[in-house]
Amino acid sequence: MSNEMYLEWYRQLVMIRRFEQKSSEMYQLGKIGGFLHLYIGQEAIAVGSVAARQENDHVITAYRDHAHALVVGIEPKLIMAEMFGKVTGVSKGKGGSMHLADVNRRFWGGYAVVGGHLPLATGLALAEQYKHTDSATLCYFGDGSTNIGYFHESLNLAGTWQLPVLFICENNQYGMGTAVARASAVTAIVDKAKAYGLPASQVDGMNVMKVYEATQKALAAIRAGEGPQFLEMITYRFEGHSMGDPLRYRSSEEVEKWREDDPIGILERHLLSEKLADKATLEQIDKSVEQELEAAVKFAEESPLPSADDLFAHIYVEA
Amino acid sequence: MARITMRQAISDALREEMHRDPDVFIMGEEIGVWGGTYAVTRGFYDEFGPERVRDTPISEMAIGGAAAGAAMAGLRPVAEFMTINFAFVAFDAIINHAAKVHYMFGGQMKCPVVFRAPGGGGRQLGATHSHTPDVIFAHFPGLKVVSPATPYDAKGLLKAAIRSDDPIMFIEHATLYQIRGEVPEGDYVVPIGVSDIKRTGSDVTIIAYAQGLQVALSAAEQLANEGIEAEVVDLRSLRPLDMGPALESFKKTFKAVVVEEGHRSYGIGSEVVARLQEEGFDYMDAPIKRVAQFEVPLPYSQQLEQSALINADRVIAAVKEIL
């Protein structure tokens, strides 16, 4: 692992954290509409796993998608503009927070029907198998998704056809306000994957280095022809499910306990104790992220709204 | 020209497209080793192999979604739902995903998938297996919905659907698989979203599609024996809906009957009538009639089922009411 890579991970972790805080601020100012789901607490998963992908790998996720959009390389300003409903947004103002995508980066988006994108991921992987490429598909979803039929049909199909897909469950302990044990007969989600014959393991989702290693190993197995793989990332969302979550379903003691494992803190302590970076370098990164986000908000503010003609554009490819 | 069945015409279209374009493949329940429950894909498994003729588990959510995903990644899947009744299980994949991704992501991605689905009543299969839910699929912008009535149209429309960059619901009425019609040798397409006059006449306009079109033609023949000449318009596509020929005909006959196999309320007929009065009000000489399935879940018992479905007598009665 090079120093540059560690520092880049640190930058991405901080970027996601600050981006989400800025989004929350903009939401409260009424600049962002609809639903807004923050990734705060889960940053290490998107950063560590996407870092392990090769360029032709697909990425697809659910509606808590800002982080994945950022780490595949979409400029923060294009995401902010999307959430402001501006035509300069990454989905031209038609998708919003939950529907970010950049096909050129093989990022197929945010999907907002729980579990609905799992078969899409299976299909992306099917296309690559059909074309005999070495591309894998990284498919992210929450613990809540593992209770819907889509999950079971997709894992079964991927297992039956041995498709090159890596299922990454971001187990943040709650589907909205319902704890895993209150919604799933099997609380170790890896066991559900094993039922379909997929090699599956649990990973400390708060530690970006462990996420990276596990993802790298799983992707190598896929490319070695060992079929679909499954990782259950154990994590926690520090904020509510979405803006306006009353947080009645968990105690502040529980939240505080998880906050001790802040993914930024874990990497920062590692970097400092191993002398891979000094405090000043990290502060410099924090500052540059802050500046980029200020510029992103400015860009979003100043961008034009979609025109009346845009309403009827892109319903079909062929009119 | 050879007279072939609709089953053969659909099969030929699929086979020819698979030979033409290596990105075209088919997937669905029992389409491979079994040869298709309606025998449309008989022989395909041996001819194209298991990679391009993919038997799936009984997993409509995954069939719908995986076909859409493969299409997004650049392939041209033709996914078969064993019957359209089972496509209900895949409704989210079809409507929320296949039909939305192009628009929702600002035109970045395409989803050139074809969902084939045999459907319709009249085969004593009971309430859950006898739906004609075409209008439900036709309600949503983003999806195109096609339902042919003749072997010629079936072959040409399916080829157009497979070559289209948009997601398409291709609805086949199972009682039409056996009908025969003239189909030319060689390649041709029938454009999606273009209606067609199937019979000319000057006394009344009958607007129909799929199985309803065959019922309408049979009614028109009997009416002709009584000296009543009906013009019969075949919609062929339900979305986009081409009202041109129907409207032109209506402006000539001033009277219209709309025939469909689905239920009457909120049906295709409702839409067609609304458009006729909006765009042809000055030409309206009589109420525009709808002939459709009665508002009941279809029963098993043959006579009971048939009494709920459309037939030529009901079309003739509707025509005579307004002449």
Interface residues (C-beta under 8 A of the other chain):
Chain A: H58 G89 V90 S91 K92 G93 K94 G95 H99 A101 D102 V103 W108 G109 Y111 V113 G116 H117 L118 P119 L120 A121 T122 G123 L124 A125 L126 A127 E128 Y130 K131 G149 Y150 E153 S154 N156 L157 T160 W161 A313 H314 I315 Y316 V317 E318
Chain B: F25 E51 R54 T56 P57 S59 M61 A62 G64 G65 A66 A67 A68 G69 A70 A71 M72 A73 G74 L75 P77 D92 A93 N96 H97 V101 H102 Y103 M104 F105 G106 G107 Q108 M109 K110 P112 P141 G142 K144 S164 D165 D166
